[in-house]
Amino acid sequence: MNRNNIYTLEDRGILYIQGEDVLEYLQNVITNDINKVTNNMSCFASLLTPQGKYLFDFIIVKHKKGYFIDCEKKQIDQLYKQLHIYKLRSKVEISNLSNEFVVAAISKEKFLSLEDSKEENGFTVKYIEDPIVLDPRNKELGGRLIINSEKLYLSIKKLELKTSESKDYYNFSFKLGIPPLHTDKLKNQLFGIECNFDELNGIDFKKGCYVGQENTARIKLKNKLNKRLLPIEVLNGKIKIGEAILNNNNEIGKILIDNEYPFGLIKHRSEFFDLEKKFQCKNAIIKIKKPEWIKYDN
């Protein structure tokens, strides 16, 4: 990422949650500890099925008396409905602000040049009244500015930034090993912990109960994490969602995201998996990449 570039992420949507019961409400449904989120700290979290399967992931940012929820825009309406299902009698108000607010990304170097900033995942500063967050998943993804769309141009000018194509940011995220787009294709296809949410600071194993907590904790405590979501390099041909990934006739995974930023659910503990190998899909030859921030023996 170029130090002086800013990338407007039009694929992101914003919910805003506030109300008397907002802390208890969020604590009971998300995978992370909402008490970590302050004016100076934001967090990454997810919403799972009762069985622990992936539904949504998002970044939570404190704003005034409530919280911004920064989620992929194509999932924002479904996330809104899911949060309402869990609302029951809780005194909370959920608003969709996706038509009013935008998310823009800046480099880590630019974030660290801001007054009072710190090189810490999730660290948050205010620029005028707007939060800028050092990405809580991985600080190499840089800062995220959540701002009213009408104010964006003025902030770009004051911060002396140059608008750049969002594709550059997505390419960087993919190379880092974090899905930049199309996470809706993961829904109900794998456990949340298999999405590497532990390594991406998205799960708190000490916070107590939340939706999907039981299976998530069991997989972690019993060392049952045998599959992981990993990025794929297509060497030739085309891949499709659901296709098996084979080493000769031995299946070591399947395609979950195709398109320009492909990912697969990989049996990383399989005797037939080797990062140096080329694997076969139905009509393609691929390689599987291991992000540097994932630590495991193979």
URRA-V574717 format. One line per field, one symbol per residue. psi: psi as a letter, one per 20 degrees, with the letter a starting at -180 (. if undefined). Layout:
BEGIN
psi->???
END
This chain:
BEGIN
psi->pphjqqooniiqrpqpprrhjhggghhihrirohihoahjprrqrrprrhijqpgqqrppppocjbpqooqphiihhhgggghhgigdjqmqppqokhihqrpqqrqhgggiiqpjqqmppipprpodjppppopigpiiiaqppoqphiiggghgghilqpprphhggggggghhkpphrkihiipjirqhhijkhghjkipojiibqrpjhghghggghjljniqqoqqpoogqaqqqpiqqpqodjppjaqphpcbimqqqopnijqijpphiqprpagkqprqpqoqhipoqq.
END
